[in-house]
């Protein structure tokens, strides 16, 4: 018996090893070559693609068109599947890869008709821009096909990769609109439901301005007391707490100082863009070297978005720039009248087996139509306008001053961002960059069709607020209001961040008078819990005021006494405070959330606004908001008990296990391992103990946070920093699959400029 067991075990081991070897062999065949020589009829002159120790692509070409081809080749080699997902996401074509399970998502995405819009916009581009995208697309396809074997993702899916087309690059930009601006119209849709059920007083109560305001001119929106609306709900309903799901708050930090505050005399900029963190990283490190038509050399270094032939954030030695999401009001829901006509558009959704599903979409002159609250609403969104997407971002590559950059910024077709730009002469400036409608009356609620300002929506706003070289030499943005209170009336609120991050960054900058790259990096990693300090005091007071229950809370109070006032890896007290605040939100707003979920809605889109309303409730303690509890002391105790139960269920009974590093472990995964966990060890980045959180500069969640960290002084890039949350290659056997992630996780300063070259592919023009 033992003999047969040994034989069986040996066979099993041999089988596993054979299967592993086979998989490894297949994967090896799809590895791109990093050295060699090739020819292309799409090149006008010879070019070169090199890679350094991090896999950063270093491109040398005679002109911008050849640089686009070579960049496309690098993207096609390293990131094609990621690019494919981005274009399919925007176009609503994921079902063709993933089958029936993606049909509902595709339907929601087809609502925007971005495939059609991208092709229409491509047709309006100049001949030179069309050629650039054609050449880039050919580079992508040549790079993808170079290994002779399909990418491993397609092998696992049993699918065929489709060629990259020129208009697909515009779809990639539209995919960023979906990431960065859908929260705007979802926010407004939730507010429409709240106004319908609870009235305007509830809308005003939730949206009241907070004390966390950090506009560059220090202007303040009124924080006068807003009346608390009565909230009546049967006790049995109120006690049934409905959890408000947490959603990622896409955003970023950036700031700058003028040259008067640096040792070199050049201005300095910092930028870290907060996005979902996946494998591979959304960004791709690259340096492009080419000559202009007048034979002037251009070198631009930074990160690109695979699918687009541009450096998104970086420096060209003369200037350096970075972005944070603007959150201006770029969308309105239009209430259609009986006189407003609709047209039906049929959209075809393809499945892997060749089956085609037909989806009917209603369109109006204002945009696509949805029905809710018993009414017809059209979505008027800047992303639906012809100026939403263009290639004007490429113009920053040849800009030599802040003044020139601001002129370019008014006509760049990307989701509206806060542009922070500096130059080597010492100038620093902020201005909104990206598509902004010229309509003049932004609205939080629905707009009647007779007030839709349709003609003004068709024009990109040319006149934009800006700040250049402020007296104190310091600028900052962090997704909250940057512009003056007066300009705010004109451009509206599209889902601004609370402002706690911006206030903390501003205060850190104002407290110092000289800055280096190391100082900026320290601020990027600042995880002091200033925002949660009042919540810490409230929780301590709640537990110490719990008559007769002191022993029950003794351990918690000990951890709270040593919470360190930071999102520190070893802090249990921070975890308790963070979860306590969330439990208070769930209990207090549960009646509103229950109603909204019945309408397929949620307060999650408004969570960033809750702080002033929460403290008003806690301080005034209205009885109609007790959610079935005896008094507010009992409500707050119930919030702590809910916190304790949640943490115990998820992380075990021992409170020592509830450290923030454990509870908020950074887990950066490949899309496949999220669905097939057994692939995690092969595809995912190493798990990292949590080191940051929301409402502080060091933004970090389980799969969310700073996607890169960039610091630069133009003209002095030898000290510049670019740290990316992942490796360059999407291929798990590539030496560049995980390179750079450990530096990111440990907060190290990775150089912006490429290091010594390790591999080179030379291209000859045919």
C-alpha positions in Angstrom: 0.0 0.0 0.0 2.8 2.3 1.0 4.6 1.5 -2.3 1.5 2.5 -4.4 1.1 5.7 -2.3 4.7 6.6 -3.1 4.2 5.9 -6.7 1.0 7.9 -6.8 2.6 10.8 -5.0 5.6 10.7 -7.4 3.2 10.7 -10.4 1.3 13.7 -9.0 4.5 15.7 -8.3 5.8 14.9 -11.8 2.5 15.9 -13.3 2.5 19.2 -11.4 6.1 19.9 -12.5 5.3 19.0 -16.1 2.3 21.3 -16.1 4.3 24.1 -14.5 7.1 23.6 -17.1 4.5 23.7 -19.9 2.9 26.9 -18.6 6.3 28.4 -18.1 7.3 27.4 -21.6 4.2 28.9 -23.2 4.7 32.1 -21.2 8.3 32.3 -22.2 7.3 32.2 -25.9 5.3 35.3 -25.4 8.1 37.3 -23.7 9.0 40.3 -25.9 12.6 40.6 -27.1 14.5 43.5 -25.5 17.4 43.6 -27.9 17.8 43.3 -31.6 17.3 45.1 -34.9 14.1 45.5 -37.0 12.8 47.4 -39.9 9.6 49.4 -40.4 8.1 51.1 -43.4 6.3 53.4 -40.9 9.5 55.2 -40.0 11.0 58.2 -41.8 14.4 57.7 -40.2 16.2 55.3 -37.9 15.2 55.2 -34.3 16.1 53.4 -31.1 14.3 51.9 -28.1 16.4 51.3 -25.0 15.5 50.2 -21.5 17.3 50.9 -18.2 17.4 48.8 -15.0 13.8 49.7 -14.2 12.7 49.0 -17.7 12.1 52.7 -18.4 11.7 53.2 -22.1 14.3 55.6 -23.6 13.4 56.6 -27.2 15.6 58.3 -29.6 14.1 59.4 -32.9 14.7 62.0 -35.6 11.1 63.5 -35.3 7.9 63.3 -33.3 6.2 60.9 -35.7 9.0 58.3 -35.4 9.0 58.8 -31.7 5.3 57.9 -31.7 5.9 54.7 -33.6 8.7 53.7 -31.2 6.7 54.5 -28.1 3.8 52.5 -29.6 6.2 49.6 -30.1 7.2 49.7 -26.4 3.6 50.0 -25.2 2.6 47.1 -27.5 5.4 44.9 -26.1 4.8 45.6 -22.5 1.2 46.7 -22.0 -1.1 45.6 -24.8 -3.6 43.7 -22.7 -4.0 46.7 -20.3 -4.5 49.0 -23.3 -7.1 46.6 -24.7 -9.0 46.7 -21.4 -8.9 50.5 -21.4 -10.3 50.9 -24.9 -12.9 48.2 -24.4 -14.0 49.7 -21.1 -14.6 53.1 -22.7 -16.3 51.5 -25.7 -18.5 49.0 -23.7 -16.9 46.1 -25.5 -15.7 43.9 -22.6 -18.3 41.2 -23.2 -16.4 40.2 -26.3 -13.5 39.1 -24.0 -15.3 38.1 -20.8 -18.7 36.9 -21.9 -22.1 37.1 -20.4 -20.9 38.4 -17.1 -19.8 41.7 -18.6 -23.0 42.5 -20.6 -24.6 44.6 -17.9 -21.4 46.7 -17.5 -21.2 47.1 -21.3 -24.7 48.3 -21.5 -24.0 51.0 -18.9 -20.9 52.0 -20.8 -22.6 52.1 -24.2 -24.8 54.8 -22.7 -22.0 57.2 -23.6 -21.3 56.0 -27.1 -17.6 56.6 -26.8 -16.7 54.3 -29.7 -18.7 56.4 -32.1 -17.5 59.7 -30.5 -13.8 58.7 -30.8 -14.2 57.9 -34.5 -16.0 61.2 -35.1 -13.3 63.2 -33.2 -10.5 61.3 -35.0 -12.0 62.4 -38.4 -11.8 66.1 -37.3 -8.1 66.0 -36.3 -5.5 67.6 -38.5 -3.7 65.4 -41.1 -0.5 65.5 -38.9 -2.4 64.3 -35.8 -4.2 61.5 -37.7 -0.8 60.4 -39.1 0.7 60.5 -35.6 -2.0 58.2 -34.3 -1.8 55.9 -37.4 1.9 55.5 -36.9 1.6 55.0 -33.1 -1.0 52.3 -33.8 1.3 50.5 -36.2 4.0 50.6 -33.6 1.7 49.1 -31.0 0.7 46.3 -33.4 4.3 45.6 -34.4 5.4 45.5 -30.8 2.6 43.2 -29.8 3.3 40.8 -32.7 7.1 40.8 -32.3 7.3 37.7 -30.0 5.3 35.7 -32.4 3.0 34.4 -29.6 -0.1 36.0 -28.3 0.0 37.7 -24.8 -0.6 35.2 -22.0 -3.9 36.9 -21.0 -5.4 36.0 -24.3 -4.2 32.4 -24.0 -5.9 32.1 -20.6 -9.1 33.6 -22.0 -9.0 31.6 -25.2 -9.5 34.9 -27.1 -7.8 36.6 -30.1 -6.2 40.0 -29.7 -7.4 42.6 -32.1 -5.2 45.2 -33.8 -4.9 48.6 -32.3 -6.6 51.3 -34.3 -5.8 55.0 -34.4 -9.1 56.1 -32.8 -8.5 53.6 -29.9 -6.1 56.1 -28.4 -8.9 58.5 -28.0 -10.9 55.8 -26.3 -8.2 55.5 -23.7 -8.6 59.2 -22.9 -12.4 58.6 -22.6 -11.7 55.7 -20.2 -10.0 58.3 -17.9 -13.2 60.4 -18.1 -15.1 57.4 -16.8 -12.6 57.0 -13.9 -12.4 60.7 -13.0 -15.8 62.3 -13.7 -18.6 59.7 -13.4 -18.7 60.6 -9.7 -19.9 64.1 -10.7 -23.1 63.0 -12.4 -23.7 60.1 -10.0 -23.5 62.7 -7.2 -26.1 64.9 -8.9 -28.4 61.9 -9.5 -28.2 61.0 -5.8 -29.0 64.6 -4.8 -32.0 64.6 -7.2 -33.4 61.6 -5.3 -32.8 63.2 -1.9 -34.5 66.4 -3.0 -37.5 64.4 -4.3 -37.9 62.4 -1.0 -36.5 64.6 1.8 -36.7 68.1 0.2 -34.2 70.9 -0.4 -33.4 71.3 3.3 -31.8 67.9 3.4 -29.7 68.7 0.2 -28.5 71.9 1.9 -27.7 70.1 5.1 -25.6 67.5 3.4 -23.8 69.9 1.1 -23.0 72.6 3.6 -19.4 73.9 3.3 -16.9 72.7 5.9 -14.1 74.5 7.8 -11.6 72.6 5.7 -11.1 75.3 3.0 -7.7 75.9 1.4 -8.3 78.1 -1.7 -5.2 79.7 -3.0 -6.6 83.2 -2.3 -7.8 82.1 1.1 -11.4 83.0 0.2 -14.0 81.2 2.3 -17.5 79.8 1.5 -20.0 80.6 4.2 -20.0 78.1 7.1 -23.1 79.7 8.7 -25.3 77.2 10.5 -27.7 75.3 8.2 -30.9 74.1 9.8 -31.1 70.4 10.6 -34.0 68.9 8.8 -36.3 66.6 10.8 -35.8 62.9 10.0 -38.7 60.7 11.0 -38.4 57.0 10.7 -40.1 54.0 12.5 -37.9 52.7 15.2 -37.7 49.2 13.7 -36.5 50.6 10.4 -34.1 53.1 12.0 -32.4 50.4 14.0 -31.8 48.3 10.9 -28.4 49.9 10.0 -27.7 49.9 6.3 -24.0 50.1 5.5 -22.9 52.8 3.1 -20.3 51.2 0.9 -17.1 53.0 0.6 -16.0 54.0 -2.9 -12.5 55.2 -4.1 -12.2 58.9 -4.2 -10.1 59.4 -7.3 -7.9 62.4 -6.8 -4.3 63.5 -6.2 -2.0 65.9 -4.5 0.3 68.5 -6.1 2.1 71.6 -4.9 4.8 73.9 -6.0 7.2 76.6 -4.8 8.8 79.3 -6.8 12.6 79.6 -7.3 12.9 82.0 -4.4 12.4 79.1 -2.0 14.9 76.6 -3.5 18.7 76.5 -3.5 18.9 76.3 -7.3 16.6 79.2 -8.1 14.4 76.9 -10.2 10.8 76.4 -9.2 9.9 72.9 -7.9 6.8 70.8 -8.3 5.4 67.7 -6.6 2.7 65.5 -7.9 1.1 62.2 -6.8 -2.0 61.0 -8.6 -4.4 58.8 -6.6 -6.0 56.0 -8.6 -6.9 52.4 -8.2 -3.7 50.3 -8.0 -3.5 47.2 -10.2 -1.0 45.0 -11.9 0.5 46.4 -14.1 0.6 50.0 -13.0 -1.5 52.4 -15.0 1.6 54.5 -15.8 4.5 53.6 -18.0 7.9 55.4 -17.5 9.4 56.8 -20.6 11.8 59.4 -22.0 11.4 60.7 -25.5 14.2 62.3 -27.5 13.5 63.8 -30.9 13.9 67.0 -33.0 11.3 69.6 -34.0 10.7 70.7 -37.6 13.2 73.5 -36.9 15.8 70.9 -35.8 15.6 71.9 -32.1 16.3 68.9 -29.8 13.5 67.9 -27.4 13.9 65.6 -24.4 10.8 64.9 -22.2 10.8 62.5 -19.3 8.0 61.2 -17.2 5.1 58.8 -17.3 2.9 57.9 -20.2 -0.5 56.3 -20.3 -0.3 53.1 -22.5 -2.6 53.7 -25.4 -1.7 57.4 -25.9 1.6 58.6 -27.5 2.2 61.3 -24.9 4.0 62.0 -21.7 1.2 62.8 -19.2 3.2 64.1 -16.3 6.9 65.0 -16.4 9.5 67.5 -17.5 11.2 68.7 -20.6 14.1 70.4 -18.8 12.5 73.8 -19.2 9.2 73.1 -17.4 7.8 70.4 -15.2 4.1 69.7 -14.7 1.6 67.5 -12.8 -2.1 67.1 -12.4 -4.8 66.6 -9.8 -8.4 65.9 -10.7 -10.3 69.2 -10.9 -13.8 68.2 -9.7 -15.4 71.2 -11.3 -19.0 70.8 -12.3 -18.9 69.2 -15.8 -22.3 67.5 -16.0 -26.0 68.3 -15.6 -29.1 66.1 -15.6 -31.7 67.7 -17.9 -35.4 67.1 -17.1 -37.1 66.5 -20.4 -40.5 67.8 -21.1 -43.2 66.2 -23.2 -42.1 68.3 -26.1 -38.5 67.1 -26.0 -38.1 64.3 -28.6 -36.1 61.1 -28.2 -34.5 58.9 -30.8 -33.7 55.2 -30.4 -30.2 54.1 -31.2 -29.4 50.3 -31.4 -26.1 49.2 -30.0 -24.7 45.8 -30.7 -22.8 43.9 -27.9 -20.7 41.0 -29.1 -20.0 37.8 -27.1 -17.0 35.5 -27.4 -19.2 32.8 -29.2 -20.1 35.2 -31.9 -23.6 35.9 -30.5 -24.7 39.6 -30.7 -26.9 41.3 -28.2 -28.8 44.3 -29.3 -29.2 47.2 -26.8 -31.6 50.1 -27.3 -30.4 53.5 -26.2 -32.6 56.6 -26.0 -31.0 59.8 -27.2 -32.1 63.4 -27.0 -30.6 66.7 -28.2 -29.0 67.1 -24.8 -27.5 63.6 -24.5 -28.4 60.0 -23.6 -31.6 59.5 -21.6 -32.4 57.7 -18.4 -35.7 57.4 -16.5 -35.9 57.7 -12.7 -38.2 59.3 -10.2 -40.9 58.8 -12.8 -39.3 61.4 -15.2 -37.0 61.4 -18.2 -33.6 62.9 -17.7 -30.8 63.5 -20.3 -27.2 63.6 -19.2 -25.4 66.6 -20.5 -21.7 65.9 -19.8 -18.6 67.5 -21.1 -17.2 64.1 -22.2 -20.0 64.0 -24.8 -18.8 67.2 -26.5 -16.5 67.2 -29.5 -13.8 69.1 -27.6 -13.6 66.6 -24.8 -10.6 64.7 -26.4 -7.7 65.9 -28.5 -3.9 65.6 -28.7 -3.0 69.1 -27.5 -1.3 67.8 -24.4 1.6 66.9 -26.7 2.2 70.7 -27.0 3.6 70.8 -23.4 6.6 68.8 -24.7 8.0 71.9 -26.5 6.9 74.6 -24.0 9.8 76.5 -22.4 8.0 78.7 -19.8 5.1 78.7 -17.4 3.4 81.5 -19.4 3.4 79.4 -22.5 2.1 76.4 -20.6 -0.9 78.3 -19.4 -1.8 79.3 -22.9 -1.7 75.6 -24.0 -3.8 74.6 -21.0 -7.0 76.2 -22.2 -7.4 73.9 -25.1 -6.3 70.5 -24.0 -8.8 67.7 -24.5 -8.6 65.7 -21.2 -10.8 65.5 -18.1 -10.4 68.8 -16.4 -7.4 68.8 -14.0 -5.5 71.2 -11.8 -2.4 71.9 -13.7 0.6 72.7 -11.5 3.5 73.9 -13.7 6.9 75.3 -12.9 9.9 76.4 -15.0 13.7 76.7 -14.5 13.4 80.5 -14.4 11.7 80.1 -11.0 8.1 80.6 -12.0 5.2 78.5 -10.7 1.5 78.5 -11.6 -1.8 76.8 -11.2 -4.7 76.7 -13.8 -7.5 74.3 -14.7 -6.5 72.3 -17.8 -8.9 70.2 -19.8 -12.4 70.3 -21.2 -14.7 72.8 -19.5 -18.2 73.7 -20.8 -18.8 77.4 -21.3 -22.3 77.2 -19.6 -22.5 79.7 -16.8 -25.1 78.3 -14.4 -23.8 75.0 -12.9 -26.4 73.1 -10.9 -26.4 70.4 -8.2 -29.9 69.3 -9.1 -31.7 68.7 -12.4 -32.1 71.5 -14.9 -35.3 72.0 -17.0 -34.7 71.6 -20.7 -35.6 75.2 -21.3 -32.6 76.2 -19.1 -30.1 73.7 -20.5 -27.7 76.3 -22.1 -27.2 73.8 -24.9 -25.3 76.2 -27.2 -22.8 77.1 -24.4 -22.2 73.4 -23.7 -20.8 73.1 -27.3 -17.9 75.5 -26.6 -14.8 74.9 -24.5 -14.2 77.6 -21.9 -11.3 79.8 -22.9 -11.2 82.2 -20.0 -9.9 80.4 -16.9 -8.8 81.4 -13.4 -5.1 81.0 -12.7 -2.5 82.0 -10.1 1.1 82.6 -11.0 3.9 83.4 -8.6 1.9 84.2 -5.5 3.6 86.5 -2.9 4.4 83.6 -0.6 5.8 81.5 -3.4 3.7 78.5 -2.6 0.8 76.7 -4.5 -1.1 73.6 -3.6 -4.1 71.5 -4.8 -5.7 68.3 -3.4 -9.1 67.9 -5.2 -10.9 70.5 -3.1 -11.8 74.0 -4.1 -8.7 75.9 -5.4 -10.2 78.9 -7.1 -11.8 81.9 -5.4 -15.2 81.8 -3.9 -16.4 84.1 -6.8 -15.0 81.8 -9.5 -16.5 78.9 -7.6 -20.0 80.2 -8.4 -19.1 80.2 -12.1 -17.5 76.7 -12.3 -19.5 74.9 -9.6 -18.8 71.8 -7.5 -18.5 68.5 -9.3 -17.7 66.5 -6.1 -14.9 68.3 -4.4 -12.8 66.5 -1.8 -13.5 67.6 1.8 -10.4 69.7 1.9 -8.6 68.2 4.9 -5.7 67.0 2.7 -5.3 70.4 1.1 -5.3 72.2 4.5 -2.6 69.8 5.8 -0.5 70.3 2.7 -1.0 74.1 2.8 -0.1 74.3 6.5 3.1 72.2 6.0 4.2 74.5 3.1 3.5 77.7 5.0 5.5 76.4 8.0 8.8 76.3 6.0 10.7 78.7 3.8 13.3 76.5 2.0 12.6 73.3 0.1 14.5 70.4 -1.4 13.3 67.2 -3.2 13.6 65.3 0.1 11.4 67.8 1.9 8.7 67.3 -0.8 9.0 63.6 -0.5 8.5 63.8 3.3 5.3 65.7 2.7 4.1 63.2 0.1 4.5 60.5 2.9 2.9 62.6 5.7 0.4 60.4 7.5 -0.4 62.5 10.5 -4.1 62.1 11.4 -5.0 65.7 11.9 -8.5 65.2 10.5 -9.3 62.4 12.9 -8.1 64.1 16.1 -11.6 65.3 17.1 -13.0 61.8 16.4 -10.3 60.3 18.6 -11.4 62.7 21.4 -15.1 61.9 20.8 -14.4 58.1 21.0 -12.4 58.4 24.2 -15.1 60.6 25.7 -17.8 58.1 24.6 -16.1 55.1 26.2 -15.1 56.9 29.4 -18.7 58.2 29.8 -20.2 54.8 29.4 -21.4 54.4 33.0 -20.8 50.9 34.5 -18.9 49.7 31.4 -15.4 50.9 32.1 -13.9 47.4 32.2 -15.4 46.5 28.9 -13.6 49.4 27.2 -10.3 49.3 29.2 -8.3 47.7 26.4 -9.7 50.0 23.7 -8.9 53.0 25.8 -5.3 51.9 26.3 -4.8 51.6 22.6 -6.5 55.0 22.0 -4.1 56.5 24.5 -1.2 55.3 22.4 -2.8 55.8 19.0 0.2 58.0 17.8 -2.2 60.4 15.9 -1.1 58.9 12.6 -2.1 56.2 10.2 0.9 54.3 11.4 1.4 50.6 10.6 1.5 49.5 14.3 -1.4 51.7 15.5 -4.5 49.9 16.8 -6.0 53.1 18.1 -6.0 54.6 14.6 -8.0 51.7 13.4 -10.6 52.1 16.1 -11.0 55.8 15.4 -11.3 55.3 11.7 -13.9 52.6 11.9 -15.8 54.4 14.7 -16.3 57.4 12.4 -17.6 55.2 9.6 -20.0 53.4 12.0 -21.4 56.7 13.2 -22.0 57.7 9.5 -23.8 54.3 8.8 -26.1 54.6 11.9 -26.9 58.3 11.5 -27.6 58.3 7.8 -29.1 54.8 7.7 -32.7 56.0 7.1 -31.6 58.1 4.1 -29.4 55.2 2.7 -32.3 52.7 3.1 -34.5 54.9 1.0 -31.9 55.5 -1.6 -31.0 51.8 -1.9 -34.7 51.2 -2.6 -34.2 53.5 -5.6 -31.0 51.7 -6.7 -29.0 54.7 -5.3 -26.6 55.3 -2.5 -25.1 58.0 -0.3 -21.6 56.7 -1.2 -21.4 59.4 -3.8 -21.8 62.1 -1.2 -19.6 60.6 1.6 -17.0 63.3 1.3 -19.5 66.0 2.3 -20.7 64.5 5.6 -18.2 66.0 8.1 -19.9 69.4 8.9 -23.4 67.8 9.1 -22.0 65.0 11.3 -20.6 67.4 13.9 -23.6 69.6 13.8 -25.7 66.5 14.7 -23.3 65.3 17.4 -23.1 68.8 19.0 -26.9 69.6 18.9 -28.1 66.0 19.4 -31.5 66.2 17.7 -33.9 63.5 18.8 -35.3 62.9 15.3 -31.8 61.6 14.2 -31.3 59.1 17.0 -32.0 56.1 14.7 -34.0 54.3 17.3 -31.5 54.9 20.2 -32.3 56.2 23.6 -30.0 59.2 23.4 -26.8 60.2 21.6 -24.5 58.6 24.2 -26.2 55.3 23.5 -26.0 56.0 19.7 -22.2 56.6 19.9 -21.7 53.6 22.1 -23.6 51.5 19.5 -21.3 52.9 16.9 -18.3 51.7 18.9 -19.8 48.2 19.4 -20.5 48.0 15.7 -16.9 48.9 15.1 -15.7 46.3 17.5 -17.9 43.6 15.9 -16.8 44.4 12.4 -13.1 44.3 13.3 -13.5 41.1 15.3 -15.4 39.4 12.5 -12.8 40.3 9.9 -9.5 40.3 11.8 -10.1 38.0 14.8 -10.9 38.4 18.4 -7.6 39.7 19.6 -7.5 43.5 19.4 -3.7 43.4 19.0 -4.4 42.0 15.5 -6.2 45.2 14.5 -3.2 47.3 13.7 -3.7 49.7 10.8 -0.9 47.9 8.9 -3.0 44.7 9.0 -6.4 46.3 8.5 -5.3 48.5 5.6 -2.7 46.2 3.9 -1.8 47.4 0.5 -2.7 44.6 -1.9 -1.9 45.4 -5.6 -3.4 42.6 -7.7 -3.6 41.6 -11.4 -7.2 41.5 -12.7 -6.9 37.7 -13.2 -5.9 36.9 -9.6 -8.8 39.0 -8.4 -11.1 36.4 -10.1 -8.7 33.4 -9.7 -7.0 33.7 -6.3 -4.7 30.7 -6.9 -2.8 33.0 -9.4 -2.1 35.6 -6.8 1.4 34.3 -5.9 2.4 34.5 -9.5 0.8 37.7 -10.6 0.4 40.1 -7.7 2.8 42.5 -6.1 4.0 41.7 -2.5 1.5 42.7 0.2 2.6 45.8 2.1 1.5 46.8 5.6 -0.8 49.9 5.5 1.0 53.2 5.9 -1.5 55.9 4.9 -5.2 56.7 4.6 -7.8 59.2 3.3 -7.8 62.8 4.5 -4.0 63.1 4.8 -1.3 63.6 2.2 -0.2 60.0 2.3 -3.3 58.6 0.6 -3.4 54.8 0.7 -6.1 52.2 0.8 -6.1 48.4 0.2 -5.9 48.8 -3.6 -5.9 52.6 -4.0 -3.4 55.4 -3.5 -0.6 57.4 -5.1 -0.1 55.7 -8.4 3.2 57.6 -8.8 5.3 60.2 -6.9 7.0 62.9 -8.9 9.2 65.8 -7.8 11.2 68.0 -10.1 13.1 71.2 -10.6 13.4 72.0 -14.4 17.0 72.4 -15.3 18.1 70.3 -12.4 16.6 66.9 -13.2 19.5 65.0 -11.9 17.8 65.3 -8.5 14.3 64.7 -9.8 12.1 61.8 -8.5 9.6 59.5 -10.2 8.5 56.5 -8.2 5.7 54.3 -9.7 3.5 51.8 -7.9 4.4 48.9 -10.1 6.8 47.6 -12.8 7.0 48.5 -16.4 6.0 45.2 -18.0 2.7 43.3 -17.8 4.4 40.0 -18.5 5.0 38.0 -15.3 8.3 36.5 -16.5 9.7 39.9 -17.5 12.6 41.2 -15.3 10.6 44.4 -15.2 7.3 43.0 -13.9 7.9 44.0 -10.3 10.9 46.3 -10.6 10.3 49.5 -8.8 7.4 48.4 -6.6 9.5 47.8 -3.5 11.0 51.3 -3.8 7.4 52.7 -4.0 6.3 50.6 -1.0 9.2 51.8 1.1 8.9 55.4 0.2 12.3 55.5 -1.5 13.3 58.2 -4.0 13.6 56.6 -7.5 15.3 58.9 -10.1 13.2 60.4 -12.8 16.0 60.2 -15.4 16.9 56.8 -16.8 19.9 55.0 -15.5 22.4 52.9 -17.4 21.0 51.2 -20.5 20.7 47.5 -20.3 18.8 46.6 -23.6 18.3 48.3 -27.0 16.2 47.6 -30.1 17.3 49.5 -33.2 14.8 50.4 -35.9 15.7 51.0 -39.5 13.4 52.9 -41.9 12.6 50.9 -45.0 
